Amino acid sequence: MTRPDKMILGALVSPASSHIAGWRMEGALTNVDETFEDVLGVVRAAEDAKFDFAFLADELSMPDAADSILSRDPLAYRFEPLTLLAALAVATKKIGLVVTQSTTYNEPYHIARKLASIDQLSGGRLGWNLVTSYVPEEARNFSRSEHLASVDRYDRAEEFLEVTCGLWDSWDDDAFVVDRKQGLYFDPSKLHRLNHEGKHFSVRGPLNVRRPVQGWPVQVQAGSSEAGRELAGKYAEVTFTAQNTLEAALAFSKDVKARASAYGRSPSSVRIIAGVQPIIGDTMEEAQAKYQELQNSIHPEVGLARLSQLLDYDVTKLPEDAPLPEIPDTENYKSRRALIIEMAKRENLNLGELYRKVVSAYGHRVVVGTPESVTRELAEWFVAGAVDGYIISPGYLPHGLEVFNETVVPALRGLGVLREEYEGTTLREHLGLDRPARGSWTRK
Ligand SMILES: Cc1cc2nc3c(=O)[nH]c(=O)nc-3n(C[C@H](O)[C@H](O)[C@H](O)COP(=O)(O)O)c2cc1C
């Protein structure tokens, strides 16, 4: 498998914008006031620009903060993403649809069945962003007092994936003969019971939904810790990551591809896709002014509370001009936390400067500039082989995506790094990934 010569683009369809204060901008989606048509409009705009996929992120709890802080945070509201995705699947035609589902707070049979159904509904356009959940509060919504340790979450995730792929392989692709004359609904020789007995799961199967159009939905993995990278190297077809410098992105890409090779896979079988928040203006001054308006709209209490969440360490009682204290190791958000601590040290940032820098885009790269400079910066990482593409996470919707589509998309096409048209119909075809044969999943 070779590396695609065109950049992959995903659009984050974040309920209330990807900048933490984006919802406060005039005309921004808020997740509360708009209709399904408004959300569909965003996804259709991404489809018109030939994005490979739209991405719906998810968490299974609201942030843990005092009501006075929570009441200023748009992440207090998250529409259930599979429900939204099912509606988007039938209202769009070509764009891939990637959704987050946690392996820590679900059962494999549920996930296999729901995702197989949505892959059918969408005609083979589904991708599963497998996460192990990093927010400790999620535990308390699922009858547990403690979040599982990182190593245990990833151990469960690996077996979870084995079971879901096994369930998707319950049927040969041509098992359902629907022979009305003979009264034969399916060919019994083409049905396969799973009979899985493992450390975490005991699942007999078979799945009561036919094999997904894509064989298995595209497997996306979004953890960047040691265990996350291992899982990506072993199985992921796409890995999402947050990277802030070209050097770090190159090192990440090299590392994940080396892990894939070590497991006997082609290094280019894992597509590396980084989150990025573009803030675009006609001039550099206009772009900076837009960014400053967003940054100045971050309420300090929300900023410090979100920073505490990302660090898994409470800094809300500290003054903004204090330096970042020594932070103990955590089980919850290893990779993003490490990235933020490293950034604070490298740039010598106090807490106020740090939260403004990282919470705006949840630690993802922010690119502020003119269409030309943003295009140049995005193309640079792609051409250097640090990333295969991006999840575009505009400051706020729909405005940020409209500007990106009108200005940067044609400029990237002008450079020859972005596709002009969809060439296939499934997400696998968009990404240049093979359709897996039934029974080909093996534990590595
Ligand atoms: C682009 C991107 C999107 C992500 N989306 C989600 C998400 O929707 N829900 C979630 O719980 N974690 C999400 N994550 C976080 C990771 O999946 C993972 O849980 C987190 O990085 C902690 O694991 P780690 O320590 O292995 O990195 C995302 C990460 C990236 C880079």
Ligand as a Chemical Component Dictionary entry (heavy atoms), coordinates in Angstrom:
data_LIG
# 
_chem_comp.id                   LIG 
_chem_comp.type                 NON-POLYMER 
_chem_comp.pdbx_formal_charge   0 
_chem_comp.three_letter_code    LIG 
# 
loop_
_chem_comp_atom.comp_id 
_chem_comp_atom.atom_id 
_chem_comp_atom.alt_atom_id 
_chem_comp_atom.type_symbol 
_chem_comp_atom.charge 
_chem_comp_atom.model_Cartn_x 
_chem_comp_atom.model_Cartn_y 
_chem_comp_atom.model_Cartn_z 
_chem_comp_atom.pdbx_ordinal 
LIG C1  C1  C 0 -8.401  14.528 16.595 1  
LIG C2  C2  C 0 -8.721  13.843 17.901 2  
LIG C3  C3  C 0 -10.036 13.601 18.230 3  
LIG C4  C4  C 0 -10.370 12.967 19.436 4  
LIG N1  N1  N 0 -11.673 12.762 19.721 5  
LIG C5  C5  C 0 -12.008 12.211 20.909 6  
LIG C6  C6  C 0 -13.369 12.046 21.255 7  
LIG O1  O1  O 0 -14.276 12.383 20.493 8  
LIG N2  N2  N 0 -13.654 11.517 22.457 9  
LIG C7  C7  C 0 -12.681 11.096 23.350 10 
LIG O2  O2  O 0 -13.011 10.600 24.422 11 
LIG N3  N3  N 0 -11.376 11.267 23.040 12 
LIG C8  C8  C 0 -11.031 11.796 21.859 13 
LIG N4  N4  N 0 -9.725  11.980 21.552 14 
LIG C9  C9  C 0 -8.728  11.624 22.581 15 
LIG C10 C10 C 0 -8.089  10.259 22.440 16 
LIG O3  O3  O 0 -8.870  9.316  21.838 17 
LIG C11 C11 C 0 -7.614  9.625  23.735 18 
LIG O4  O4  O 0 -8.701  9.273  24.523 19 
LIG C12 C12 C 0 -6.766  10.546 24.495 20 
LIG O5  O5  O 0 -5.789  11.000 23.659 21 
LIG C13 C13 C 0 -6.204  9.825  25.732 22 
LIG O6  O6  O 0 -5.537  8.678  25.390 23 
LIG P1  P1  P 0 -3.990  8.675  25.217 24 
LIG O7  O7  O 0 -3.439  9.018  26.562 25 
LIG O8  O8  O 0 -3.665  7.292  24.740 26 
LIG O9  O9  O 0 -3.688  9.697  24.149 27 
LIG C14 C14 C 0 -9.358  12.582 20.346 28 
LIG C15 C15 C 0 -8.024  12.812 20.006 29 
LIG C16 C16 C 0 -7.698  13.435 18.796 30 
LIG C17 C17 C 0 -6.264  13.667 18.487 31 
# 
loop_
_chem_comp_bond.comp_id 
_chem_comp_bond.atom_id_1 
_chem_comp_bond.atom_id_2 
_chem_comp_bond.value_order 
_chem_comp_bond.pdbx_ordinal 
LIG C1  C2  SING 1  
LIG C2  C3  SING 2  
LIG C2  C16 DOUB 3  
LIG C3  C4  DOUB 4  
LIG C4  N1  SING 5  
LIG C4  C14 SING 6  
LIG N1  C5  DOUB 7  
LIG C5  C6  SING 8  
LIG C5  C8  SING 9  
LIG C6  O1  DOUB 10 
LIG C6  N2  SING 11 
LIG N2  C7  SING 12 
LIG C7  O2  DOUB 13 
LIG C7  N3  SING 14 
LIG N3  C8  DOUB 15 
LIG C8  N4  SING 16 
LIG N4  C9  SING 17 
LIG N4  C14 SING 18 
LIG C9  C10 SING 19 
LIG C10 O3  SING 20 
LIG C10 C11 SING 21 
LIG C11 O4  SING 22 
LIG C11 C12 SING 23 
LIG C12 O5  SING 24 
LIG C12 C13 SING 25 
LIG C13 O6  SING 26 
LIG O6  P1  SING 27 
LIG P1  O7  DOUB 28 
LIG P1  O8  SING 29 
LIG P1  O9  SING 30 
LIG C14 C15 DOUB 31 
LIG C15 C16 SING 32 
LIG C16 C17 SING 33 
# 
